[in-house]
Amino acid sequence: MQLNILSSVINIFLMIVEVLLSLRFLLKFFGANVSAPFTQWIYNNTEPLLAPFANIFPAPRIDGTFTIEFTSLFAIIIYMIIGHMLIEALEFISYNATRSSSKRN
């Protein structure tokens, strides 16, 4: 039961992170107004999520307006992988704990 709750918390956290990073990618891509409050809020709240991946990839501009921020896409993929690995580790630990307790009985 605790495993399900923890897995759900991890999934919800990752979903929020992925939605925020996806919004950032779209706002950057379409050249959203950086002085708009919503755009500022997204950029400010996703900056710490992108910090570990800063300057890994360039952010090319297309036609002077559209920016492809590969760092956001890379971060989405990495956070997905980390989340999957965490959930798999929890299931492995739970499975081993269940097996060892059933062997004792």
PyMOL CGO cylinders between C-alpha atoms (Angstrom):
from pymol import cmd
from pymol.cgo import CYLINDER

trace = [
    CYLINDER, 0.00, 0.00, 0.00, 2.81, 2.44, 0.87, 0.3, 1, 1, 1, 1, 1, 1,
    CYLINDER, 2.81, 2.44, 0.87, 4.50, 1.60, -2.42, 0.3, 1, 1, 1, 1, 1, 1,
    CYLINDER, 4.50, 1.60, -2.42, 1.37, 2.64, -4.34, 0.3, 1, 1, 1, 1, 1, 1,
    CYLINDER, 1.37, 2.64, -4.34, 1.21, 5.95, -2.51, 0.3, 1, 1, 1, 1, 1, 1,
    CYLINDER, 1.21, 5.95, -2.51, 4.89, 6.67, -3.06, 0.3, 1, 1, 1, 1, 1, 1,
    CYLINDER, 4.89, 6.67, -3.06, 4.66, 5.68, -6.73, 0.3, 1, 1, 1, 1, 1, 1,
    CYLINDER, 4.66, 5.68, -6.73, 1.65, 7.97, -7.13, 0.3, 1, 1, 1, 1, 1, 1,
    CYLINDER, 1.65, 7.97, -7.13, 3.49, 10.87, -5.51, 0.3, 1, 1, 1, 1, 1, 1,
    CYLINDER, 3.49, 10.87, -5.51, 6.46, 10.34, -7.83, 0.3, 1, 1, 1, 1, 1, 1,
    CYLINDER, 6.46, 10.34, -7.83, 4.16, 10.14, -10.87, 0.3, 1, 1, 1, 1, 1, 1,
    CYLINDER, 4.16, 10.14, -10.87, 2.28, 13.31, -9.89, 0.3, 1, 1, 1, 1, 1, 1,
    CYLINDER, 2.28, 13.31, -9.89, 5.53, 15.20, -9.26, 0.3, 1, 1, 1, 1, 1, 1,
    CYLINDER, 5.53, 15.20, -9.26, 6.95, 14.09, -12.60, 0.3, 1, 1, 1, 1, 1, 1,
    CYLINDER, 6.95, 14.09, -12.60, 3.74, 14.98, -14.41, 0.3, 1, 1, 1, 1, 1, 1,
    CYLINDER, 3.74, 14.98, -14.41, 3.89, 18.51, -12.99, 0.3, 1, 1, 1, 1, 1, 1,
    CYLINDER, 3.89, 18.51, -12.99, 7.57, 18.85, -13.93, 0.3, 1, 1, 1, 1, 1, 1,
    CYLINDER, 7.57, 18.85, -13.93, 6.93, 17.59, -17.46, 0.3, 1, 1, 1, 1, 1, 1,
    CYLINDER, 6.93, 17.59, -17.46, 3.93, 19.87, -17.99, 0.3, 1, 1, 1, 1, 1, 1,
    CYLINDER, 3.93, 19.87, -17.99, 5.88, 22.92, -16.78, 0.3, 1, 1, 1, 1, 1, 1,
    CYLINDER, 5.88, 22.92, -16.78, 8.89, 22.09, -18.95, 0.3, 1, 1, 1, 1, 1, 1,
    CYLINDER, 8.89, 22.09, -18.95, 6.63, 21.42, -21.94, 0.3, 1, 1, 1, 1, 1, 1,
    CYLINDER, 6.63, 21.42, -21.94, 4.92, 24.79, -21.46, 0.3, 1, 1, 1, 1, 1, 1,
    CYLINDER, 4.92, 24.79, -21.46, 8.33, 26.46, -21.26, 0.3, 1, 1, 1, 1, 1, 1,
    CYLINDER, 8.33, 26.46, -21.26, 9.39, 24.76, -24.50, 0.3, 1, 1, 1, 1, 1, 1,
    CYLINDER, 9.39, 24.76, -24.50, 6.22, 25.90, -26.27, 0.3, 1, 1, 1, 1, 1, 1,
    CYLINDER, 6.22, 25.90, -26.27, 6.45, 29.46, -24.94, 0.3, 1, 1, 1, 1, 1, 1,
    CYLINDER, 6.45, 29.46, -24.94, 10.08, 29.72, -26.06, 0.3, 1, 1, 1, 1, 1, 1,
    CYLINDER, 10.08, 29.72, -26.06, 9.31, 28.13, -29.41, 0.3, 1, 1, 1, 1, 1, 1,
    CYLINDER, 9.31, 28.13, -29.41, 6.51, 30.54, -30.24, 0.3, 1, 1, 1, 1, 1, 1,
    CYLINDER, 6.51, 30.54, -30.24, 8.39, 33.57, -28.89, 0.3, 1, 1, 1, 1, 1, 1,
    CYLINDER, 8.39, 33.57, -28.89, 6.02, 34.38, -26.05, 0.3, 1, 1, 1, 1, 1, 1,
    CYLINDER, 6.02, 34.38, -26.05, 6.18, 37.85, -24.55, 0.3, 1, 1, 1, 1, 1, 1,
    CYLINDER, 6.18, 37.85, -24.55, 8.67, 37.64, -21.66, 0.3, 1, 1, 1, 1, 1, 1,
    CYLINDER, 8.67, 37.64, -21.66, 7.00, 40.52, -19.85, 0.3, 1, 1, 1, 1, 1, 1,
    CYLINDER, 7.00, 40.52, -19.85, 3.69, 38.64, -19.59, 0.3, 1, 1, 1, 1, 1, 1,
    CYLINDER, 3.69, 38.64, -19.59, 3.12, 37.43, -16.00, 0.3, 1, 1, 1, 1, 1, 1,
    CYLINDER, 3.12, 37.43, -16.00, 2.32, 33.83, -16.97, 0.3, 1, 1, 1, 1, 1, 1,
    CYLINDER, 2.32, 33.83, -16.97, 5.42, 33.56, -19.14, 0.3, 1, 1, 1, 1, 1, 1,
    CYLINDER, 5.42, 33.56, -19.14, 7.58, 35.01, -16.37, 0.3, 1, 1, 1, 1, 1, 1,
    CYLINDER, 7.58, 35.01, -16.37, 6.07, 32.57, -13.86, 0.3, 1, 1, 1, 1, 1, 1,
    CYLINDER, 6.07, 32.57, -13.86, 6.79, 29.57, -16.11, 0.3, 1, 1, 1, 1, 1, 1,
    CYLINDER, 6.79, 29.57, -16.11, 10.35, 30.71, -16.84, 0.3, 1, 1, 1, 1, 1, 1,
    CYLINDER, 10.35, 30.71, -16.84, 11.11, 31.48, -13.18, 0.3, 1, 1, 1, 1, 1, 1,
    CYLINDER, 11.11, 31.48, -13.18, 9.72, 28.18, -11.90, 0.3, 1, 1, 1, 1, 1, 1,
    CYLINDER, 9.72, 28.18, -11.90, 11.37, 26.00, -14.53, 0.3, 1, 1, 1, 1, 1, 1,
    CYLINDER, 11.37, 26.00, -14.53, 14.80, 27.62, -14.33, 0.3, 1, 1, 1, 1, 1, 1,
    CYLINDER, 14.80, 27.62, -14.33, 15.90, 25.48, -11.33, 0.3, 1, 1, 1, 1, 1, 1,
    CYLINDER, 15.90, 25.48, -11.33, 14.75, 22.34, -13.18, 0.3, 1, 1, 1, 1, 1, 1,
    CYLINDER, 14.75, 22.34, -13.18, 16.95, 23.24, -16.14, 0.3, 1, 1, 1, 1, 1, 1,
    CYLINDER, 16.95, 23.24, -16.14, 19.99, 24.33, -14.10, 0.3, 1, 1, 1, 1, 1, 1,
    CYLINDER, 19.99, 24.33, -14.10, 21.69, 20.89, -14.16, 0.3, 1, 1, 1, 1, 1, 1,
    CYLINDER, 21.69, 20.89, -14.16, 21.45, 20.86, -17.95, 0.3, 1, 1, 1, 1, 1, 1,
    CYLINDER, 21.45, 20.86, -17.95, 22.45, 24.48, -18.62, 0.3, 1, 1, 1, 1, 1, 1,
    CYLINDER, 22.45, 24.48, -18.62, 24.60, 25.11, -21.69, 0.3, 1, 1, 1, 1, 1, 1,
    CYLINDER, 24.60, 25.11, -21.69, 24.58, 21.50, -22.87, 0.3, 1, 1, 1, 1, 1, 1,
    CYLINDER, 24.58, 21.50, -22.87, 22.77, 22.34, -26.11, 0.3, 1, 1, 1, 1, 1, 1,
    CYLINDER, 22.77, 22.34, -26.11, 22.44, 25.52, -28.13, 0.3, 1, 1, 1, 1, 1, 1,
    CYLINDER, 22.44, 25.52, -28.13, 19.04, 27.18, -28.48, 0.3, 1, 1, 1, 1, 1, 1,
    CYLINDER, 19.04, 27.18, -28.48, 18.86, 28.02, -32.19, 0.3, 1, 1, 1, 1, 1, 1,
    CYLINDER, 18.86, 28.02, -32.19, 16.53, 30.76, -33.43, 0.3, 1, 1, 1, 1, 1, 1,
    CYLINDER, 16.53, 30.76, -33.43, 14.45, 30.32, -36.54, 0.3, 1, 1, 1, 1, 1, 1,
    CYLINDER, 14.45, 30.32, -36.54, 13.37, 33.48, -38.41, 0.3, 1, 1, 1, 1, 1, 1,
    CYLINDER, 13.37, 33.48, -38.41, 14.40, 35.58, -35.39, 0.3, 1, 1, 1, 1, 1, 1,
    CYLINDER, 14.40, 35.58, -35.39, 11.24, 34.63, -33.43, 0.3, 1, 1, 1, 1, 1, 1,
    CYLINDER, 11.24, 34.63, -33.43, 11.06, 30.89, -32.90, 0.3, 1, 1, 1, 1, 1, 1,
    CYLINDER, 11.06, 30.89, -32.90, 13.55, 29.40, -30.43, 0.3, 1, 1, 1, 1, 1, 1,
    CYLINDER, 13.55, 29.40, -30.43, 14.09, 25.67, -30.14, 0.3, 1, 1, 1, 1, 1, 1,
    CYLINDER, 14.09, 25.67, -30.14, 15.23, 25.07, -26.56, 0.3, 1, 1, 1, 1, 1, 1,
    CYLINDER, 15.23, 25.07, -26.56, 16.75, 21.60, -26.73, 0.3, 1, 1, 1, 1, 1, 1,
    CYLINDER, 16.75, 21.60, -26.73, 17.67, 21.83, -23.05, 0.3, 1, 1, 1, 1, 1, 1,
    CYLINDER, 17.67, 21.83, -23.05, 13.98, 21.65, -22.10, 0.3, 1, 1, 1, 1, 1, 1,
    CYLINDER, 13.98, 21.65, -22.10, 13.43, 18.59, -24.27, 0.3, 1, 1, 1, 1, 1, 1,
    CYLINDER, 13.43, 18.59, -24.27, 16.52, 16.91, -22.85, 0.3, 1, 1, 1, 1, 1, 1,
    CYLINDER, 16.52, 16.91, -22.85, 15.41, 17.70, -19.28, 0.3, 1, 1, 1, 1, 1, 1,
    CYLINDER, 15.41, 17.70, -19.28, 11.96, 16.21, -19.93, 0.3, 1, 1, 1, 1, 1, 1,
    CYLINDER, 11.96, 16.21, -19.93, 13.55, 12.98, -21.15, 0.3, 1, 1, 1, 1, 1, 1,
    CYLINDER, 13.55, 12.98, -21.15, 16.03, 12.78, -18.25, 0.3, 1, 1, 1, 1, 1, 1,
    CYLINDER, 16.03, 12.78, -18.25, 13.34, 13.44, -15.61, 0.3, 1, 1, 1, 1, 1, 1,
    CYLINDER, 13.34, 13.44, -15.61, 11.15, 10.76, -17.21, 0.3, 1, 1, 1, 1, 1, 1,
    CYLINDER, 11.15, 10.76, -17.21, 14.00, 8.26, -17.05, 0.3, 1, 1, 1, 1, 1, 1,
    CYLINDER, 14.00, 8.26, -17.05, 14.83, 9.14, -13.43, 0.3, 1, 1, 1, 1, 1, 1,
    CYLINDER, 14.83, 9.14, -13.43, 11.17, 8.80, -12.43, 0.3, 1, 1, 1, 1, 1, 1,
    CYLINDER, 11.17, 8.80, -12.43, 10.87, 5.44, -14.14, 0.3, 1, 1, 1, 1, 1, 1,
    CYLINDER, 10.87, 5.44, -14.14, 14.05, 4.23, -12.44, 0.3, 1, 1, 1, 1, 1, 1,
    CYLINDER, 14.05, 4.23, -12.44, 12.78, 5.36, -9.02, 0.3, 1, 1, 1, 1, 1, 1,
    CYLINDER, 12.78, 5.36, -9.02, 9.49, 3.54, -9.45, 0.3, 1, 1, 1, 1, 1, 1,
    CYLINDER, 9.49, 3.54, -9.45, 11.25, 0.40, -10.69, 0.3, 1, 1, 1, 1, 1, 1,
    CYLINDER, 11.25, 0.40, -10.69, 13.61, 0.53, -7.68, 0.3, 1, 1, 1, 1, 1, 1,
    CYLINDER, 13.61, 0.53, -7.68, 10.66, 0.85, -5.31, 0.3, 1, 1, 1, 1, 1, 1,
    CYLINDER, 10.66, 0.85, -5.31, 8.94, -2.13, -6.92, 0.3, 1, 1, 1, 1, 1, 1,
    CYLINDER, 8.94, -2.13, -6.92, 12.15, -4.16, -6.72, 0.3, 1, 1, 1, 1, 1, 1,
    CYLINDER, 12.15, -4.16, -6.72, 12.59, -3.34, -3.02, 0.3, 1, 1, 1, 1, 1, 1,
    CYLINDER, 12.59, -3.34, -3.02, 8.95, -4.13, -2.32, 0.3, 1, 1, 1, 1, 1, 1,
    CYLINDER, 8.95, -4.13, -2.32, 9.17, -7.42, -4.22, 0.3, 1, 1, 1, 1, 1, 1,
    CYLINDER, 9.17, -7.42, -4.22, 12.31, -8.48, -2.33, 0.3, 1, 1, 1, 1, 1, 1,
    CYLINDER, 12.31, -8.48, -2.33, 10.77, -7.52, 1.01, 0.3, 1, 1, 1, 1, 1, 1,
    CYLINDER, 10.77, -7.52, 1.01, 7.67, -9.55, 0.21, 0.3, 1, 1, 1, 1, 1, 1,
    CYLINDER, 7.67, -9.55, 0.21, 9.73, -12.56, -0.87, 0.3, 1, 1, 1, 1, 1, 1,
    CYLINDER, 9.73, -12.56, -0.87, 11.92, -12.50, 2.23, 0.3, 1, 1, 1, 1, 1, 1,
    CYLINDER, 11.92, -12.50, 2.23, 8.94, -12.19, 4.58, 0.3, 1, 1, 1, 1, 1, 1,
    CYLINDER, 8.94, -12.19, 4.58, 7.15, -15.10, 2.88, 0.3, 1, 1, 1, 1, 1, 1,
    CYLINDER, 7.15, -15.10, 2.88, 10.27, -17.29, 3.19, 0.3, 1, 1, 1, 1, 1, 1,
    CYLINDER, 10.27, -17.29, 3.19, 10.31, -16.72, 6.97, 0.3, 1, 1, 1, 1, 1, 1,
    CYLINDER, 10.31, -16.72, 6.97, 6.78, -18.07, 7.33, 0.3, 1, 1, 1, 1, 1, 1,
]
cmd.load_cgo(trace, "trace")
